[in-house]
Amino acid sequence: MKQILIIEDDIVMQFLLRNLFTDAGHAVNSIMDGKDLAEHKDLKSADLIILDMMIPHVYDSSSLIELYKDNDTPIIVVSSIDEEDGLYFCKKIEAQAFFSKPFDSGKLLNKVDFLLETHKKKAVTSN
């Protein structure tokens, strides 16, 4: 069972994402606030991160960029920012995908499954 970390401040969106991924057989943890993000233990143990870059107590994208830029965990940004800014941010943190809200849940789930499988293969071949 793969571990997905959802970083999302909207309780409804977090609920929808949690249900989407648990129904698909994944374990899910979540964070709603940027205060404890850097120390959160699930950040390092997650197999994949779903990140809304507009969360409380994260005042600019540079702090998120610093936090994620050397992270080996696949990241999908799901945010209400416009696509141009979203893609720029994804490039800076080396995220694998960007989905603008509202998004197609089937496409998101397919991308998550693809990245989890791809990341698993990379981990196996790099050892």
C-alpha positions in Angstrom: 0.0 0.0 0.0 1.5 3.3 -1.1 1.5 6.3 1.2 0.2 9.6 -0.2 0.6 12.9 1.7 -2.0 15.6 0.9 -1.1 19.1 1.7 -4.3 21.0 1.3 -6.0 23.7 3.5 -9.5 23.3 2.1 -11.3 20.7 4.2 -13.7 19.8 1.4 -11.0 19.3 -1.2 -8.9 17.4 1.3 -11.9 15.1 2.0 -12.5 14.5 -1.8 -8.8 13.8 -2.4 -8.6 11.5 0.6 -11.6 9.5 -0.6 -10.3 9.3 -4.1 -7.0 7.8 -3.0 -8.3 5.6 -0.2 -10.9 4.1 -2.6 -8.0 3.4 -5.0 -6.2 1.4 -2.2 -3.7 4.0 -1.0 -2.9 5.1 2.6 -3.4 8.8 3.1 -2.1 11.4 5.5 -2.8 15.1 5.3 -1.5 18.5 6.4 -3.7 21.6 6.4 -1.2 24.3 7.5 2.3 25.4 6.6 3.4 25.9 10.2 4.5 22.3 10.8 5.3 21.4 7.2 9.1 21.3 7.5 9.1 19.0 10.5 6.2 16.8 9.4 7.4 13.2 9.5 5.1 12.1 6.7 6.9 14.5 4.3 9.9 12.1 4.3 8.0 8.8 4.4 5.4 9.6 1.7 5.6 7.8 -1.6 3.9 10.7 -3.3 2.9 14.3 -2.3 -0.2 16.1 -3.5 0.5 19.8 -2.9 -1.7 22.9 -2.9 0.9 25.7 -2.9 -1.6 28.2 -1.4 -1.8 27.0 2.2 -1.9 29.1 5.4 1.4 30.1 7.0 3.3 29.8 3.7 3.7 33.4 2.6 5.5 32.9 -0.6 6.4 30.2 -3.1 10.2 30.6 -2.3 9.7 28.9 1.1 8.0 25.9 -0.6 10.6 25.9 -3.3 13.3 25.7 -0.7 11.5 22.9 1.2 10.9 20.7 -1.9 13.7 21.4 -4.3 15.9 18.5 -3.3 13.1 16.1 -2.4 13.1 12.7 -4.1 9.4 12.1 -3.5 7.2 12.6 -6.6 5.0 15.7 -6.3 1.8 16.7 -8.0 0.7 20.3 -7.5 -3.1 20.7 -7.4 -3.9 24.3 -7.0 -6.2 27.1 -8.0 -3.4 29.3 -9.3 -3.2 29.9 -13.1 -1.5 27.3 -15.3 1.5 29.5 -16.2 2.4 30.2 -12.5 1.7 26.6 -11.6 4.0 25.2 -14.3 6.7 27.7 -13.3 6.4 26.6 -9.6 6.4 22.9 -10.7 9.7 23.5 -12.6 11.3 25.1 -9.6 10.5 22.3 -7.2 10.9 19.6 -9.9 7.3 18.5 -9.5 6.1 15.9 -11.9 2.7 17.4 -12.7 0.3 20.3 -12.3 -3.5 20.1 -12.1 -5.5 23.2 -11.9 -8.7 23.2 -9.8 -11.2 22.0 -10.6 -9.6 18.9 -12.0 -10.6 15.6 -13.6 -10.3 13.1 -10.8 -9.8 10.2 -13.2 -6.8 11.9 -14.8 -5.3 12.8 -11.4 -5.7 9.2 -10.2 -4.1 7.9 -13.4 -1.2 10.3 -13.0 -0.7 9.3 -9.3 -0.7 5.6 -10.2 1.7 6.2 -13.1 4.1 8.1 -10.9 3.9 5.6 -8.0 4.8 2.8 -10.5 7.5 4.8 -12.2 9.1 5.9 -8.9 9.0 2.3 -7.7 10.9 1.1 -10.8 13.5 3.9 -10.4 14.1 2.9 -6.8 14.5 -0.7 -7.8 16.9 0.0 -10.6 19.0 2.5 -8.7 19.9 0.1 -5.9 
